[in-house]
Amino acid sequence: MAAGDLIVKSNIKKVVKELDKEKTVTSVAEEVWAALEKKVENLLSEGIKRAKANQRRTLQARDL
């Protein structure tokens, strides 16, 4: 899996519908996928740095 393949576009709208209890958000712009993808990549990169700094080879939830 390459960077850019973390987030499944078709699932974003489903999750937004589930999280929006008031049903006020009716659509999701295309750029949301790219922004979300970038945030996840950054989060993982920072987690990798932390795991390395702690001399671990396993990325753990606490690294995020």
matplotlib code that plots the C-alpha trace (Angstrom):
import matplotlib.pyplot as plt

x = [0.0, 1.4, 1.0, -2.3, -4.1, -4.8, -8.3, -11.1, -13.0, -16.3, -16.2, -15.8, -19.4, -20.7, -18.7, -19.8, -23.4, -22.9, -21.2, -23.6, -26.4, -28.3, -28.1, -27.0, -24.1, -25.5, -22.4, -18.6, -16.3, -13.7, -10.8, -11.8, -10.3, -6.9, -6.8, -7.7, -5.1, -2.4, -3.4, -3.2, 0.2, 1.5, 0.2, 1.9, 5.2, 5.2, 4.4, 7.3, 9.7, 8.5, 8.9, 12.4, 13.3, 12.2, 14.3, 11.3, 10.6, 6.9, 4.6, 2.2, -1.0, 0.9, 3.2, 0.3]
y = [0.0, 3.3, 6.7, 8.1, 4.8, 5.0, 6.6, 4.9, 7.8, 5.9, 5.4, 9.1, 10.0, 7.0, 7.9, 11.6, 10.4, 8.3, 11.0, 13.8, 13.0, 16.1, 15.3, 18.8, 17.9, 16.5, 16.2, 15.9, 17.9, 16.1, 17.9, 16.4, 13.1, 14.7, 16.7, 13.7, 11.6, 14.2, 14.4, 10.6, 10.5, 13.3, 11.5, 8.3, 10.1, 11.7, 8.4, 6.7, 9.4, 8.9, 5.1, 5.5, 8.0, 5.4, 2.8, 0.7, -1.1, -1.3, 1.7, 1.9, 3.9, 6.0, 7.2, 8.8]
z = [0.0, -1.0, 0.6, -0.7, -0.3, 3.4, 3.3, 1.3, -0.4, -0.5, 3.3, 4.1, 3.3, 5.3, 8.4, 8.1, 8.0, 11.1, 13.0, 12.1, 14.4, 13.5, 9.8, 8.8, 6.6, 3.4, 1.2, 1.4, -0.9, -2.9, -1.1, 2.2, 1.1, 0.3, 3.5, 5.6, 3.8, 4.5, 8.2, 8.6, 6.9, 9.1, 12.2, 11.2, 10.4, 13.8, 15.4, 13.6, 14.8, 18.4, 18.2, 16.8, 19.5, 22.1, 20.3, 19.4, 16.1, 16.8, 16.2, 19.1, 19.8, 22.4, 19.6, 17.9]

ax = plt.figure().add_subplot(projection="3d")
ax.plot(x, y, z, "-o")
ax.set_aspect("equal")
plt.show()
